[in-house]
Amino acid sequence: MSYEITKTIEGEEVDFKNPSPKFYEAVGGEKGMRELMHNFYEIIYKSDISNFFPQDKEEFDKIALKNTNFFVQLCGGPKVYEEETGGMDLDTYMIRIHDDFSIAEKARIEWLGCMRETLESYDMDEELKADFWDYCDKFSKLTVNSFPQKRDFNPYH
């Protein structure tokens, strides 16, 4: 399967849908989802965006667990992320969390590359992986908040 990364366009309205609960079932429910995310965060820890996360392994693992809980709940598992959101919509809350960081398209592409590597290592229905990937690709656009400055520079005037 080809895991296409679509370009983020500043100000673009992003239409996405949450992954199908069938993905959650196919990956092995909560246990399988936690394993998938553990594998993903092992790749993140060694990636070019590891600096976005605490370098202390224990602190890193706490963030990875929090984010894993988000994906467990998002994909149809138990509501293990509810207390984090304070009643806010799950997706909206996750977007707001990223506001504290300067996230450029390059970081998003690296994050998606780590997710691609993780998904490629799983032997499961390609359509279900594609559905999960579609969510990751589109939703991740909403976390990008740092865009190159446009320059209206004309050296001939």
C-alpha positions in Angstrom: 0.0 0.0 0.0 1.1 3.5 -0.7 0.9 5.8 2.3 0.5 9.2 0.6 1.3 12.3 2.6 -0.8 15.2 1.3 0.4 18.7 1.7 -0.7 21.1 4.4 -2.0 24.4 3.1 -2.3 27.2 5.6 -5.9 28.1 6.3 -7.2 25.1 4.4 -10.4 23.5 5.8 -9.5 19.9 6.6 -12.2 17.3 6.3 -11.4 14.2 8.2 -13.2 11.3 9.9 -12.1 9.2 12.8 -10.7 5.8 12.1 -13.2 2.9 11.8 -13.6 0.8 15.0 -12.8 -2.1 12.6 -9.2 -1.0 12.7 -9.2 -1.2 16.5 -10.6 -4.7 16.3 -8.2 -5.9 13.6 -5.1 -4.6 15.4 -6.2 -6.6 18.5 -8.4 -4.3 20.6 -6.9 -2.3 23.4 -3.9 -4.6 23.9 -3.0 -4.5 20.2 -3.6 -0.8 19.9 -1.2 -0.2 22.9 1.4 -2.5 21.2 1.0 -0.6 17.9 1.5 2.8 19.6 4.4 1.4 21.7 6.1 0.4 18.4 5.3 3.8 16.9 6.8 5.7 19.9 9.9 3.6 19.8 10.4 4.9 16.3 9.6 8.4 17.3 12.1 8.3 20.1 14.9 7.7 17.6 13.5 10.1 14.9 14.3 13.6 13.9 11.4 14.9 15.9 12.4 13.3 19.2 13.3 16.8 20.4 9.5 17.5 20.6 9.4 15.0 23.5 11.1 14.8 26.8 14.5 13.1 26.4 14.2 11.5 29.8 12.9 8.0 29.0 10.5 7.9 31.9 9.0 11.3 31.0 8.9 10.3 27.3 7.0 7.1 28.3 4.4 9.2 30.2 3.7 11.3 27.1 3.6 8.2 24.9 1.1 6.6 27.3 -1.1 9.7 27.3 -1.0 9.8 23.5 -1.7 6.1 23.3 -4.7 6.5 25.4 -5.9 9.1 22.9 -5.6 6.7 20.1 -7.2 3.8 22.1 -10.3 5.9 22.7 -10.3 7.5 19.3 -10.3 4.2 17.5 -13.3 2.8 19.5 -11.7 1.5 22.7 -12.6 2.3 26.3 -12.8 6.0 27.3 -9.2 6.1 28.8 -8.6 9.7 27.7 -11.7 11.3 28.9 -10.3 12.9 32.1 -7.6 14.7 30.0 -10.1 16.6 27.8 -12.1 18.3 30.5 -15.3 17.6 28.5 -13.8 19.0 25.2 -14.2 17.0 22.0 -11.3 14.6 21.7 -10.0 15.9 18.3 -10.4 19.5 19.3 -8.5 18.9 22.5 -5.6 17.2 20.7 -5.3 20.1 18.3 -5.2 22.6 21.2 -2.4 20.6 22.9 -0.2 21.1 19.9 -0.7 24.9 20.1 2.1 24.9 22.7 4.6 23.8 20.1 5.9 25.3 16.9 5.1 22.5 14.4 6.1 22.9 10.8 5.2 20.7 7.8 8.6 19.1 8.0 7.9 17.8 11.5 4.5 16.5 10.4 6.0 14.6 7.5 8.6 13.0 9.9 5.7 12.1 12.3 3.8 10.5 9.5 6.9 8.7 8.3 7.2 7.1 11.7 3.5 6.1 11.6 4.0 4.7 8.0 7.0 2.6 9.2 4.8 1.3 12.1 1.8 0.4 9.9 3.9 -1.3 7.3 5.2 -3.7 9.9 1.6 -4.9 10.6 0.0 -7.7 8.7 -3.6 -6.8 8.5 -6.3 -5.7 6.1 -4.9 -3.0 3.9 -8.2 -1.1 3.7 -8.3 -0.8 7.5 -4.7 0.4 7.6 -5.6 2.9 4.8 -8.5 4.2 6.8 -6.3 4.8 9.9 -3.6 6.4 7.7 -6.2 8.7 6.1 -7.1 10.0 9.6 -3.5 10.4 10.5 -2.6 12.2 7.3 -5.6 14.6 7.4 -5.8 15.2 11.2 -2.1 15.9 11.4 -2.5 18.9 9.1 -4.5 20.5 11.9 -1.4 20.3 14.3 0.8 22.3 11.9 1.0 25.9 13.2 4.2 27.2 11.8 4.4 28.2 8.2 7.2 29.8 6.2 6.8 33.5 5.9 5.7 34.7 2.5 8.0 37.3 1.1 6.9 40.0 -1.4 10.5 40.9 -2.2 11.2 42.2 -5.6 14.9 43.3 -6.0 14.0 45.3 -9.1 11.8 47.9 -7.4 
